[in-house]
Amino acid sequence: METSIDPFFERQYDVRRGVPDHSQIFARWAETSAHARSIWPCALDVRYGKGEKQALDVFLSPGPSRALLMYFHGSDWRSLDKSDFSFLAPALAEAGATVVMVNYDFVPKVTVADIVAEAREAVVWLLRNAGHYGAHPGKLFVAGHSMGAYLVAMLFVTDWNRVYSGLPPKVIKGGLAVSGIYDLAPLVETSMNADFRLTMDRARALSPVYMAPRVKAPLAVAVGSEESSEFRLQTELLVERWKESLQIEQVPMPGFHHLSIIEELGRKGSALHTAAIRLMGLDREEEEEKPEEEKDEWEDD
């Protein structure tokens, strides 16, 4: 489809142009991720759907799993891989989380709506299979960066019990969205839209800022102070639209750009890692076991 390119939006959303050393950063991620997979107990390339890239990696908690965290990587829906982000898992797993890195198919082979459907499919698959990895499906949290953060927001606007049968009322316990795009309209006027194939009407229909969140759970959001003004505006817009519906924590990230910010999720003691641990309740002592009558729908008999 023909795309009318706005030079301002093209500059604002071109992450690689904004981070000149991006190739070195990607190479570092790949190297540290390969090391993480070599030293950490994990199940790799587990299929959750029929799509070519519909697979996930599960990094096990070294002790009893106290939370289940799904991570959707950024990529402009066209590049990178779950394996590039394995380096984030050890610091989160050490805190008591089972960490799941999710792949999804790319545009233009599939549409943006298809990718959203795959993210939902991954959630449902994990809810039904978490026990195989020692994790509790009733403790599911979702996190994502860039386009992955968009997917987190779309999971929050999903009416889970209408779309899927047999799920408990509370599917997602909380979310972390980092440097996301929540209004897709500006992307229509970038060269990326040659692959996204979005009309303005379709972009708005797929933008979570124009939808009410259905998941009533805490949401933490972050964006780096060194990111483009449009990326900062995207987070501000989501907070403004959703602040009356959800408990939202804004995590200040001064001095970070679009790529350096996500590295902080895997660094113990950083603001972003601390926010994720707090969101999942891993900064508190584990709750005493509930009386039998208070157990939730996912607990074993």
Summary of the structure (lengths in Angstrom):
residues: 301
radius of gyration: 18.3
end to end distance: 54.3
largest distance: 60.7
contacts: 1010
relative contact order: 0.15
helix: 44%
strand: 15%
